[in-house]
Amino acid sequence: MGIAAKIAPSMLSSDFANLASEAKRMLSLGADWLHMDIMDGHFVPNLTIGAPVIESLRKHTTAYLDCHLMVTNPLDYVDPMGKAGASGFTFHVEVSKENWQELVQKIKAKGMRPGVALKPGTPIEEVYPLVEGENPVEMVLVMTVEPGFGGQKFMPETMEKVRVLRKKYPSLDIEVDGGLGPSTIDVAASAGANCIVAGSSVFGASEPGQVISLLRKSVQGAQQNN
Ligand SMILES: O=C(CO)[C@H](O)[C@H](O)COP(=O)(O)O
């Protein structure tokens, strides 16, 4: 038995004007988590949602809100995101070299699950101290596109990072995000990813539930073969 597959539709591809019903639709179709992309228009060249939207959504669902903070100052977001009801708080290693220990501690103190993300160009070694420290993160998010926008092409060269991580940390939650769908999931699943973020491939499908189920089967199948 491998670690649990978590399929997380990226709400960035949903109709934001109907966020609560879109979230409920995804959960009814088998989603495990809801992936929430928080972008500040500075760390990435796009501006999306923040704590007020998480707080509003939380009133409509008890689901795990997997929040990916694409922001330059993640520390500023810990209190508001905790109060808003975020479940996971994943910050970027590129902007937290000086204060990741403080960040992880505060994220946990607010009842959230800490994760660390890295861009395609960032060496995997940079996350090792955060996974191995006394107060470790509980998930690594390997970005499989440049963060900022949905609908981009999956970068297969990022899979080497997933392979290295899975070998080194057999029970770690490893998330992949960007360009995942029926044509790319098998390579990510066999590399060792178990948490799968998918936006356009799910929301753009005529049968989103079938895509969610296919993503899960791929992860489970790869785990059985390993
Ligand atoms: O983090 C993101 C962008 O920075 C999105 O979650 C990601 O791109 C998902 O969208 P898609 O599946 O359409 O690529």
The ligand as an ORCA input file, in Angstrom:
! r2SCAN-3c Opt
* xyz 0 1
  O      -0.328     26.909     -9.589
  C      -0.868     27.053    -10.644
  C      -0.353     28.071    -11.551
  O       0.707     28.695    -10.948
  C      -2.065     26.222    -11.020
  O      -2.509     25.502     -9.895
  C      -1.737     25.258    -12.089
  O      -1.163     25.838    -13.190
  C      -2.923     24.383    -12.436
  O      -3.471     24.664    -13.643
  P      -3.366     23.685    -14.896
  O      -3.711     22.316    -14.422
  O      -4.374     24.258    -15.832
  O      -1.960     23.760    -15.407
*
